[in-house]
Amino acid sequence: MPETGLFDVAIIGGGAAGLFLCSYLRETDLRVILFEQQEILGRKLTATGNGRGNLSAVEVNADHYFYDRNDPAARGIIEKVLAGLTPNDLQRRMADLGLACTAIDGRIYPLSLQALSLQLTLRDAAFSTNIVIEQPARIVKLQAPQPGCTGYTLRTDSGASYSATCVVIAIGGPADPNLSGWQNLAELWESAGLRMGRPFAPALARLKLANPARRLAGTRVQATVSVYDRPLDGKIIYAETGEILFTEYGLSGIPILNVAGAVSPYMTRYQPELRLNFWPERPEEELEQLLHSEYVHRKERSLTEAFAGIFPEKLRQYLCTLALTTVAPDKLRRKETEDEKATKWEILSRIKLGELLPDFIDEVRRLILGLTCPIIAVTDMATAQTAIGGLKLGQFSASLEAKTGSGLFVCGELLDVTGLCGGYNLHWAFASATAVARGIRRFFPDRGMREEAGIA
């Protein structure tokens, strides 16, 4: 039978934020209840960091996050929350919980390099005599304290009713609903007077392009990826340099995942355009010299061999085809007419570099420095690692207590804060849970939360 009565704290959601909060509350004499609608606590944690458990980064600050720039309170709250749990603080805290960590290439992982270690550590943090776990249990109604009554009332989908002095909404976002168990729970925060800011949209996802380079599928290359809110005279939204992966439908890779987070809010209002620079962080003069040398000294090379010393085979052939289509379309059509069964590779093999005018080289250079790719979509929530959008931060204090109701807190993905790929979203879950723990400690100043819990 469900345990009833008045609890001090009710936590809705047994994911990263909810479990990390439990790790603090277990060190008190507070009576806590945790609701989780999945059958496994922290199930989504097992997939983080491609199964390696990337839980934070060596350096974390507000610049690593997307948030609503029109919310004047947002950045200040993010900075205060992050200041309350630095990466070093987090590693010490995890060590206290029994999880050894290591830093690799600026990212923090469990020493085991297994996400399962992180999930088991946080799951066990909720196993305490003062914490009741109700699962699978879905909260379907949250009622604010009524005159003459103490605490919030919570009702589950089974009809059970509970009361709590403080309520923490720590449900995950809608990304990958198969792992997060996300349901449309808008009534929970709407009944508490909280307002959604930017609507949820996929983030840390792959991009679908209007004209995907299918012949390049599987090709990896270093590039600077810049996204603009519209073609031609657009304003730059975000840029990042790193390895990208061409796919059948568009692009993937860490820079692309981050671009998706930046571009998602613009998809309904604008026509975002991606520009790829395949000569990242190198002098353009060096590229000009290489291309000129190729044109002058290797005229007998076919276009299947041209620029072999600079780019992968499929990429250079793709760039040559695009350049031919622009500056020498008649030559390309003639070759295609001569042998209608010839493949693109066979056609390129029959064209010598020396047959082309210098404007071909100019066009190749232009494409290398700025190949434009209209974006038609960010892949859906089912494939996204997280979502962008959420509750407006301006509705909360620095401890993430709602201004609309005393004792109501929110932490984790439900807030309009989305980190870049690389452990920043999990760090936000842990940092926001720490901020909430501090708020709860102030709510119950004499209830035994120890100083060594790290939230004095």
DRENRO-824355 format. One line per 5 residues: number of its first residue (from 1); for each residue x, y, z of C-alpha. Coordinates in nm, 2 decimals. Each point is the difference from the previous one (the first is absolute). Example, Ala and Ser with C-alpha at 12.3 -4.5 7.8 and 13.67 -1.06 7.14 Angstrom:
BEGIN
1 = 1.23:-0.45:0.78 | 0.14:0.34:-0.07;
//
This chain:
BEGIN
1 = 0.00:0.00:0.00 | 0.12:0.36:-0.07 | 0.14:0.17:0.30 | -0.22:0.30:0.08 | 0.02:0.30:0.23;
6 = 0.18:0.33:-0.02 | 0.35:-0.02:-0.15 | 0.25:0.28:0.04 | 0.12:-0.03:-0.37 | -0.16:-0.16:-0.30;
11 = 0.22:-0.04:-0.31 | -0.17:-0.07:-0.33 | 0.25:-0.17:-0.23 | 0.27:-0.26:0.07 | 0.25:0.11:-0.27;
16 = 0.34:0.17:0.04 | -0.13:0.31:0.18 | -0.24:-0.18:0.23 | 0.24:-0.27:0.10 | 0.28:0.25:0.07;
21 = -0.23:0.20:0.22 | -0.07:-0.32:0.19 | 0.37:-0.03:0.06 | -0.02:0.32:0.21 | -0.34:-0.07:0.17;
26 = 0.10:-0.35:0.12 | 0.25:0.18:0.23 | -0.29:0.17:0.19 | -0.29:-0.11:0.22 | -0.25:0.13:-0.26;
31 = -0.28:-0.23:-0.11 | 0.04:-0.03:-0.38 | -0.20:-0.17:-0.27 | 0.12:-0.05:-0.35 | -0.24:-0.07:-0.29;
36 = 0.13:-0.16:-0.32 | -0.22:-0.12:-0.29 | 0.27:-0.23:-0.15 | 0.07:-0.34:0.16 | 0.37:0.08:0.01;
41 = 0.14:0.31:0.19 | 0.23:0.21:-0.22 | -0.05:-0.22:-0.30 | 0.09:0.28:-0.24 | 0.34:0.03:0.17;
46 = 0.11:-0.34:-0.15 | 0.01:0.16:-0.35 | 0.19:0.32:0.08 | 0.33:0.06:-0.17 | -0.05:-0.28:-0.24;
51 = -0.01:-0.24:0.29 | 0.32:0.14:0.16 | -0.18:0.23:0.25 | 0.13:0.34:-0.09 | -0.13:0.19:0.31;
56 = 0.17:0.34:-0.02 | 0.28:0.19:-0.15 | 0.32:0.15:0.14 | -0.12:0.35:-0.07 | -0.36:0.09:0.04;
61 = -0.16:0.35:-0.03 | -0.31:0.17:-0.13 | 0.15:0.03:-0.35 | -0.03:-0.38:-0.04 | -0.38:0.03:0.02;
66 = -0.29:0.11:-0.23 | -0.27:0.20:0.18 | -0.26:0.26:-0.07 | 0.19:0.32:-0.07 | -0.33:0.19:0.03;
71 = -0.03:-0.11:0.37 | 0.20:0.27:0.18 | 0.04:-0.22:0.31 | 0.12:-0.31:-0.18 | 0.37:0.04:-0.02;
76 = 0.04:0.13:0.36 | -0.19:-0.30:0.14 | 0.21:-0.24:-0.21 | 0.32:0.15:0.12 | -0.11:-0.02:0.36;
81 = -0.11:-0.36:-0.03 | 0.33:-0.11:-0.17 | 0.21:0.19:0.26 | -0.17:-0.22:0.26 | 0.15:-0.32:-0.15;
86 = 0.33:0.02:-0.18 | 0.14:-0.30:-0.19 | 0.24:-0.05:0.28 | -0.28:0.01:0.25 | -0.19:-0.26:-0.20;
91 = 0.29:-0.24:-0.02 | 0.05:0.03:0.38 | -0.37:-0.06:0.05 | 0.00:-0.30:-0.23 | 0.30:-0.14:0.19;
96 = -0.20:0.03:0.32 | -0.27:-0.20:-0.16 | 0.25:-0.27:-0.11 | 0.06:0.10:-0.36 | 0.35:0.07:-0.11;
101 = 0.03:0.24:-0.29 | 0.26:0.08:-0.27 | 0.05:0.28:-0.25 | 0.07:-0.09:-0.37 | 0.03:0.28:-0.26;
106 = -0.17:0.25:0.22 | -0.30:-0.22:0.09 | -0.07:-0.18:0.33 | -0.09:-0.37:0.00 | -0.03:-0.27:0.26;
111 = 0.34:-0.17:0.04 | -0.17:-0.32:-0.13 | -0.10:0.19:-0.32 | -0.34:-0.16:0.03 | -0.32:0.19:0.04;
116 = -0.14:-0.29:0.20 | 0.24:0.09:0.28 | -0.16:0.35:0.01 | -0.35:-0.13:-0.01 | 0.06:-0.26:0.28;
121 = 0.17:0.26:0.22 | -0.29:0.25:-0.03 | -0.26:-0.27:0.03 | 0.15:-0.12:0.33 | 0.01:0.36:0.13;
126 = -0.38:-0.02:0.02 | 0.00:-0.31:0.21 | -0.03:0.14:0.35 | -0.22:-0.06:0.30 | -0.14:0.35:-0.02;
131 = -0.09:-0.02:-0.38 | -0.31:-0.18:-0.12 | 0.01:-0.10:-0.37 | -0.32:-0.04:-0.19 | 0.05:-0.15:-0.35;
136 = -0.14:-0.04:-0.25 | -0.21:0.29:0.11 | -0.10:0.30:-0.21 | -0.12:0.32:0.16 | -0.30:0.13:-0.19;
141 = -0.11:0.29:0.23 | 0.18:0.25:0.21 | -0.21:0.22:0.23 | 0.14:0.30:0.18 | -0.06:0.04:0.37;
146 = -0.36:0.10:0.08 | -0.10:0.24:0.28 | 0.02:-0.18:0.33 | 0.19:-0.29:-0.15 | 0.37:-0.09:0.02;
151 = 0.20:-0.09:-0.30 | -0.06:-0.09:-0.36 | -0.22:-0.29:-0.11 | 0.12:-0.24:-0.26 | -0.21:-0.27:-0.17;
156 = 0.14:-0.29:-0.20 | -0.15:-0.18:-0.30 | -0.11:-0.28:0.23 | -0.21:0.24:0.21 | 0.23:0.01:0.30;
161 = 0.03:0.34:0.17 | 0.30:0.15:0.19 | 0.08:0.32:0.17 | 0.34:0.18:0.03 | 0.12:0.33:0.14;
166 = 0.25:0.04:-0.29 | -0.04:-0.13:-0.36 | 0.29:-0.04:-0.25 | -0.09:-0.05:-0.36 | 0.30:-0.18:-0.15;
171 = -0.16:-0.17:-0.30 | 0.21:-0.03:-0.31 | -0.06:0.16:-0.33 | -0.18:-0.15:-0.30 | 0.31:-0.12:-0.19;
176 = 0.02:-0.37:-0.06 | -0.33:-0.08:0.17 | 0.09:-0.38:-0.01 | 0.27:0.07:0.26 | -0.14:0.29:0.19;
181 = -0.35:-0.11:0.04 | -0.12:0.35:-0.09 | -0.37:0.07:0.00 | -0.17:0.33:-0.05 | -0.01:0.12:0.36;
186 = -0.07:0.36:-0.07 | -0.29:0.00:0.26 | 0.26:-0.05:0.27 | 0.17:0.34:-0.05 | -0.30:0.18:-0.14;
191 = -0.19:-0.08:0.32 | 0.28:0.16:0.20 | -0.02:0.32:-0.21 | 0.33:-0.07:-0.19 | 0.03:0.10:-0.36;
196 = 0.17:-0.17:-0.29 | 0.25:0.22:-0.17 | 0.13:-0.12:-0.34 | -0.19:-0.31:-0.11 | 0.20:-0.33:0.01;
201 = 0.19:-0.08:-0.32 | 0.26:-0.27:-0.07 | 0.36:0.09:0.09 | 0.33:-0.20:-0.03 | -0.15:-0.16:-0.30;
206 = 0.10:-0.05:-0.37 | -0.09:0.23:-0.28 | -0.20:-0.08:-0.32 | 0.11:0.21:-0.30 | -0.19:0.10:-0.30;
211 = 0.26:-0.15:-0.24 | 0.19:-0.26:0.20 | 0.33:-0.12:-0.15 | -0.09:-0.36:0.00 | 0.31:-0.10:-0.19;
216 = 0.20:0.12:0.31 | -0.20:-0.21:0.25 | 0.25:-0.14:0.25 | 0.27:0.26:-0.07 | 0.15:0.18:0.30;
221 = 0.18:0.33:-0.04 | 0.11:0.29:0.21 | -0.20:0.32:-0.06 | -0.12:0.32:0.15 | -0.38:-0.02:0.01;
226 = -0.18:0.34:0.01 | -0.38:0.03:0.00 | -0.19:0.32:-0.10 | -0.36:0.08:0.07 | -0.07:0.05:-0.37;
231 = 0.18:-0.02:-0.34 | 0.21:0.28:-0.15 | -0.02:0.29:0.25 | -0.07:-0.23:0.30 | 0.13:0.06:0.36;
236 = 0.24:-0.27:0.13 | -0.16:-0.20:0.28 | 0.28:-0.24:0.09 | 0.34:-0.13:-0.12 | 0.22:-0.29:0.10;
241 = 0.30:-0.18:-0.14 | 0.04:-0.38:0.01 | -0.05:-0.32:-0.17 | -0.33:-0.04:-0.20 | -0.15:-0.31:-0.15;
246 = -0.20:0.00:-0.33 | -0.31:-0.22:0.01 | -0.27:-0.11:-0.25 | -0.23:0.28:0.12 | 0.25:0.27:0.10;
251 = 0.26:0.04:0.27 | 0.10:-0.13:0.34 | 0.30:0.04:0.24 | 0.05:0.19:0.32 | 0.00:0.35:-0.17;
256 = -0.32:-0.09:-0.17 | -0.17:-0.12:0.32 | 0.09:0.34:0.16 | -0.12:0.19:-0.31 | -0.33:-0.18:0.03;
261 = -0.05:0.14:0.34 | 0.07:0.35:-0.12 | -0.22:-0.02:-0.31 | -0.30:-0.19:0.13 | -0.18:0.32:0.13;
266 = 0.04:0.16:-0.34 | -0.15:-0.28:-0.21 | -0.36:0.12:0.01 | 0.08:0.37:-0.06 | 0.29:0.00:-0.24;
271 = 0.18:-0.20:-0.27 | 0.33:-0.08:0.17 | 0.30:-0.06:-0.22 | 0.32:-0.19:0.08 | 0.34:0.09:-0.13;
276 = 0.29:-0.24:0.01 | 0.36:0.12:-0.02 | 0.22:-0.30:-0.08 | 0.32:0.21:0.07 | -0.05:0.07:0.36;
281 = 0.24:0.21:0.20 | 0.26:0.01:-0.28 | 0.11:0.30:-0.21 | -0.20:0.04:-0.32 | 0.33:0.10:-0.17;
286 = 0.12:-0.36:0.06 | -0.30:-0.14:-0.17 | 0.04:0.24:-0.30 | 0.36:-0.11:-0.04 | -0.09:-0.37:0.01;
291 = -0.28:0.04:-0.25 | 0.21:0.21:-0.24 | 0.29:-0.25:0.02 | -0.24:-0.28:-0.08 | -0.14:0.18:-0.30;
296 = 0.34:0.10:-0.14 | 0.21:-0.31:0.07 | -0.26:-0.29:-0.02 | -0.20:0.08:-0.31 | 0.00:-0.37:-0.11;
301 = -0.18:-0.11:0.32 | -0.36:-0.09:-0.05 | -0.26:0.14:0.23 | -0.02:-0.33:0.18 | 0.36:0.06:0.10;
306 = 0.01:0.38:0.04 | 0.07:0.14:0.35 | 0.09:-0.34:0.13 | 0.25:0.15:0.23 | -0.26:0.22:0.17;
311 = -0.33:-0.18:0.05 | -0.16:-0.35:0.02 | -0.09:-0.15:-0.33 | -0.38:0.02:0.02 | 0.01:0.36:0.12;
316 = 0.24:0.13:-0.27 | -0.20:-0.17:-0.27 | -0.32:0.15:0.14 | 0.15:0.35:0.00 | 0.13:-0.05:-0.36;
321 = -0.35:-0.11:-0.11 | -0.16:0.31:0.16 | 0.26:0.23:-0.15 | -0.05:-0.15:-0.35 | -0.37:0.04:0.03;
326 = 0.05:0.37:0.06 | 0.29:0.11:-0.23 | 0.00:-0.27:-0.27 | -0.35:-0.15:-0.02 | 0.03:-0.06:-0.38;
331 = 0.31:-0.21:0.04 | -0.16:-0.21:0.27 | -0.32:-0.05:-0.22 | 0.21:-0.10:-0.30 | 0.18:-0.26:0.20;
336 = -0.32:-0.13:0.13 | -0.16:-0.01:-0.35 | 0.30:-0.19:-0.14 | -0.06:-0.29:0.24 | -0.34:0.01:0.17;
341 = 0.09:-0.31:0.21 | 0.31:0.16:0.14 | 0.02:0.06:0.37 | 0.10:0.34:0.15 | 0.34:-0.15:0.08;
346 = 0.05:-0.12:-0.36 | -0.10:0.34:-0.13 | 0.25:0.18:0.23 | 0.27:-0.24:-0.10 | -0.03:0.11:-0.36;
351 = 0.05:0.37:0.07 | 0.35:0.13:0.05 | 0.08:0.29:0.22 | 0.18:0.17:-0.28 | -0.32:0.01:-0.21;
356 = -0.16:0.24:0.23 | 0.03:0.38:0.04 | 0.13:0.16:0.32 | -0.35:0.09:0.10 | -0.04:-0.37:0.08;
361 = 0.27:0.03:0.27 | -0.16:0.32:0.13 | -0.33:-0.18:0.04 | 0.16:-0.30:0.17 | 0.16:0.25:0.24;
366 = -0.34:0.17:0.07 | -0.16:-0.33:0.07 | 0.28:-0.11:0.24 | -0.03:0.32:0.20 | -0.38:0.02:0.00;
371 = -0.22:-0.29:-0.12 | -0.36:0.11:0.07 | -0.25:-0.26:0.11 | -0.37:0.10:0.06 | -0.14:-0.18:0.31;
376 = -0.34:-0.15:-0.03 | -0.03:-0.16:0.35 | 0.16:-0.11:0.32 | -0.06:-0.37:0.05 | -0.29:-0.07:0.24;
381 = -0.02:-0.05:0.37 | 0.04:-0.37:-0.03 | 0.36:0.04:-0.11 | 0.09:0.31:0.19 | 0.23:-0.02:0.30;
386 = -0.19:0.28:0.18 | -0.24:0.28:-0.07 | 0.02:0.38:-0.01 | -0.27:0.21:0.16 | -0.18:-0.03:0.33;
391 = -0.11:0.21:0.30 | 0.11:0.36:0.00 | 0.28:0.05:0.26 | -0.13:0.34:0.09 | -0.27:-0.17:0.20;
396 = 0.25:-0.14:0.25 | 0.24:0.10:0.27 | 0.37:-0.09:0.00 | -0.09:-0.32:0.19 | -0.26:-0.07:-0.28;
401 = -0.29:0.05:0.23 | -0.31:0.12:-0.19 | -0.10:0.35:0.07 | -0.36:-0.11:-0.04 | 0.00:-0.24:0.29;
406 = 0.21:-0.04:0.32 | 0.16:-0.34:0.02 | -0.04:-0.09:-0.37 | 0.33:-0.06:-0.18 | 0.10:-0.11:-0.35;
411 = 0.34:-0.15:-0.12 | 0.14:-0.17:-0.30 | -0.12:-0.01:-0.36 | -0.34:0.16:0.06 | 0.17:0.34:0.03;
416 = 0.09:0.19:-0.31 | 0.37:-0.08:0.02 | 0.17:-0.23:-0.26 | 0.37:-0.08:0.00 | 0.23:-0.08:-0.28;
421 = 0.11:-0.35:-0.07 | 0.27:-0.11:0.24 | -0.15:-0.06:0.35 | -0.15:0.35:0.05 | -0.36:-0.12:0.02;
426 = 0.07:-0.25:0.27 | 0.21:0.27:0.18 | -0.30:0.23:-0.01 | -0.22:-0.28:0.14 | 0.24:-0.05:0.30;
431 = 0.06:0.38:0.05 | -0.37:0.08:-0.01 | -0.07:-0.28:0.25 | 0.27:0.14:0.23 | -0.17:0.34:-0.02;
436 = -0.33:-0.15:0.09 | 0.16:-0.19:0.29 | 0.13:0.33:0.14 | -0.35:0.15:-0.03 | -0.15:-0.30:0.18;
441 = 0.26:0.03:0.28 | -0.10:0.36:0.05 | -0.36:-0.11:0.01 | 0.08:-0.25:0.28 | 0.29:0.17:0.18;
446 = 0.00:-0.24:0.30 | -0.06:-0.33:-0.17 | 0.35:-0.16:-0.01 | 0.14:0.07:-0.34 | 0.37:-0.04:0.07;
451 = 0.26:0.26:-0.09 | 0.21:-0.27:-0.17 | -0.28:-0.06:-0.25 | 0.16:0.29:-0.18 | -0.29:0.24:-0.01;
456 = 0.06:0.23:0.29;
//
